Amino acid sequence: MSDTNTLLTIAQLAVGLIGVSAIVSVFLSRGDLHRYDRWRFAMIVLIGMLVVFLAFLPIWVGYFLGESDWTWRTASMVGIVVSLLFGVPSIRYARREGFEALGSEDGTRRTHLSALPALAAIAFVLSIANSLGWPLPPNQFFYEAGLFTSLVQVAIYFVDLTVFRPPEGT
């Protein structure tokens, strides 16, 4: 592969967010991590590691298929499966936390959590478009855009973990 810098940068950012969120979780927990924080941290690790895996996938596939459209097509097909794996939990979490548990007084948190399902859908659509070769032939740009939307999901969970605290008594 000729240009792996962007893929490796996305992987490094994901690993950095995972590491910082682990440190934040330790300091937030003071011995006992709240169940909401456990879920947020688990989603950061899950989606972050999937981003890292998907960032390295075209490099590995490229060794076998060479630098061709099939490298991006194959990696995007795997990305579809991965989008389904983390998209469904993101939608469930955003619905539970953003729309059912929050009152109308917390519009900021509701707004940023409502972006989670939208980002999962964007990553899914980009993977489908790239695997089908429509509207453009399979390429690195669509693949990286899908990875970036997943990375933004990790960042949203990180903000949710660090800024918004669970209600007392829950």
C-alpha positions in Angstrom: 0.0 0.0 0.0 1.3 3.4 -0.9 -0.4 5.6 1.7 -0.8 4.1 5.2 0.0 7.2 7.2 -3.7 8.2 7.6 -4.7 4.7 8.6 -1.9 4.5 11.2 -2.8 8.0 12.5 -6.4 7.0 13.0 -5.3 3.8 14.9 -3.0 5.9 17.1 -5.8 8.3 17.9 -8.0 5.4 18.9 -5.4 3.8 21.1 -4.7 7.2 22.7 -8.4 7.7 23.5 -8.6 4.2 25.0 -5.6 4.8 27.2 -6.7 8.2 28.4 -10.2 6.9 29.2 -8.6 4.0 31.2 -6.7 6.5 33.3 -9.8 8.7 33.7 -11.9 5.7 34.7 -9.4 4.8 37.4 -9.5 8.3 38.8 -13.3 8.5 38.6 -14.0 5.2 40.2 -12.2 5.7 43.5 -12.5 1.9 44.0 -15.9 1.4 42.5 -16.8 2.3 38.9 -20.4 3.3 38.4 -22.4 1.0 36.1 -22.9 3.8 33.6 -19.2 4.5 33.6 -18.5 0.8 33.1 -20.7 0.9 30.0 -19.1 4.0 28.6 -15.6 2.7 29.2 -16.6 -0.6 27.6 -17.9 1.1 24.5 -14.7 3.2 24.3 -12.6 0.1 24.4 -14.8 -1.9 22.0 -15.2 0.7 19.3 -11.7 1.9 19.7 -10.2 -1.5 19.2 -12.5 -2.1 16.3 -11.2 1.1 14.7 -7.6 -0.1 15.3 -8.4 -3.4 13.7 -10.1 -1.8 10.8 -7.2 0.6 10.3 -4.7 -2.3 10.0 -7.1 -4.5 7.9 -6.4 -2.9 4.5 -2.6 -3.2 5.1 -3.0 -6.9 5.8 -5.4 -7.4 3.0 -3.1 -5.4 0.7 -0.3 -8.0 1.2 -2.5 -10.7 -0.3 -4.5 -8.8 -2.9 -2.0 -6.1 -3.8 -2.9 -2.5 -4.3 -6.3 -2.8 -6.0 -9.9 -2.0 -5.7 -10.4 -5.3 -4.0 -8.3 -4.3 -1.1 -10.7 -1.5 -0.2 -13.8 -3.6 -1.2 -12.8 -6.4 1.1 -11.9 -4.2 4.0 -15.2 -2.4 3.5 -17.2 -5.6 3.6 -15.6 -6.4 7.0 -16.4 -2.9 8.0 -20.1 -3.5 7.3 -20.0 -6.4 9.9 -18.1 -4.3 12.4 -20.5 -1.3 11.9 -23.4 -3.6 12.8 -21.5 -4.8 15.9 -21.0 -1.4 17.4 -23.9 0.5 15.7 -26.6 -1.5 17.5 -25.2 -0.9 21.0 -24.6 2.8 20.2 -28.2 3.2 19.1 -29.5 1.4 22.2 -27.3 3.4 24.5 -28.2 6.7 22.9 -31.9 5.9 23.1 -31.7 4.8 26.8 -29.4 7.6 28.0 -30.3 10.4 25.7 -34.0 10.1 25.3 -35.5 8.1 28.0 -33.4 8.9 31.1 -32.8 12.6 30.5 -35.3 15.3 31.1 -35.7 18.3 28.9 -33.2 20.2 31.1 -30.1 18.5 29.7 -30.3 19.4 26.0 -26.5 19.4 25.4 -26.1 15.8 26.4 -29.2 14.7 24.5 -27.7 16.5 21.4 -24.3 14.8 21.5 -25.7 11.4 22.3 -28.2 11.7 19.3 -25.1 11.9 17.1 -24.1 8.3 18.0 -26.8 6.5 15.8 -26.2 9.0 13.0 -22.4 8.3 13.0 -23.0 4.6 13.1 -25.4 4.9 10.1 -22.8 7.1 8.2 -20.0 4.5 8.8 -22.4 1.7 7.6 -23.4 3.6 4.5 -19.8 4.5 3.6 -18.8 0.8 4.0 -21.7 -0.3 1.8 -20.9 2.3 -0.9 -17.2 1.4 -0.9 -17.9 -2.4 -1.0 -20.3 -2.0 -3.9 -18.2 0.5 -5.7 -20.9 3.1 -5.9 -20.9 6.1 -6.6 -17.1 5.9 -7.1 -14.8 2.9 -7.4 -13.7 1.4 -4.0 -11.1 3.7 -2.6 -9.2 4.7 0.5 -11.1 8.0 1.0 -14.5 6.3 1.7 -12.8 3.7 3.9 -11.0 6.4 6.0 -14.1 8.5 6.2 -16.0 5.5 7.7 -13.1 4.9 10.2 -13.1 8.6 11.1 -16.8 8.5 11.9 -16.2 5.6 14.2 -13.3 7.5 15.8 -15.7 10.4 16.5 -18.0 7.9 18.2 -15.2 7.0 20.6 -14.6 10.7 21.3 -18.3 11.2 22.1 -18.3 8.3 24.5 -15.1 9.8 26.0 -16.8 13.1 26.5 -19.8 11.4 28.0 -17.5 9.5 30.4 -15.5 12.5 31.5 -18.0 15.4 31.5 -21.4 14.0 32.3 -21.7 12.3 35.6 -24.4 9.8 36.4 -27.2 11.0 38.7 -26.7 10.4 42.4 -28.4 7.4 43.9 -28.5 5.4 40.6 
